[in-house]
């Protein structure tokens, strides 16, 4: 496993160790699904692992490492590549014996990958099946461990809603340092530059990008990633709340660390699980 080790000082009474992973993109399907799904599974598996079975193998290694060396496994989405009977079964089988906490990704809700505009109506077509597969609430959940409050929030479609902001404010009232978990990373100047200038991507694939920096996006990506008022309000609150110490994300398929606007909140983007990349987060 290609492990990046990070250390965050929070003044805890006892150190904590978390394995942070994302983007495994499991691509299982069987005869309970239609032929279109089977064809999709074959193509998507080839794109992530060629002729190997590495996605599953790497996930097994990560889970085993978390069980043996960490207090908790943290996942920030896209364990699955698309909705299928077998993908849901495999996820439940893999996670049944490990203690984990999860923020959902966009691919968990993807019926056929890229076939439709992804919004709340689209998500609702598979939401109940996704929620039944994983333990914690997929829209908003919190978990206290060792003096830290982990908060998992669904921003898989680049947006936050007003209810999530109110719930986050309620979590802050507990008075514990918070680590926010979400699939899509929050905008920072350094991450935007990494995506647009260094990697020459057509868009930054981040949540909360300033509108003036989105002028070069194609129309589809502009509409997909344009922050609304609720999203901007959520991010403004999160970056201004002293108890929010870090953001953990995924989505980009490479490891990236840095500070968010204001220079106080640390963000760590986990590398691609299908490439056997993970982050070891040490909290002290």
Secondary structure, 3 states (H helix, E strand, C coil): CEEEEEEECCCCCCCEEEEEECCCCECCCCCCCCHHHHHHHHHHHHHHHCCCCHHHHHHHHHHHHHHHHCCEEEECCCCECCCCHHHHHHHHHHHCCCCEEECCCHHHHCCCCCCCCCCHHHHHCCHHHHHHHCCCCCCEEEEEECCEEEEEECCCCCCCCHHHHHHHHHHHCCCCEEEEEEEECECCHHHHHHHHHHCCCCCCCCECCCHHHHCCCCHHHHHHHCCCHHHHHHHHHHHHCCCEEEEEEECCCCCEEEECCCCCCEEEECCCHHHCEEEEEEEC
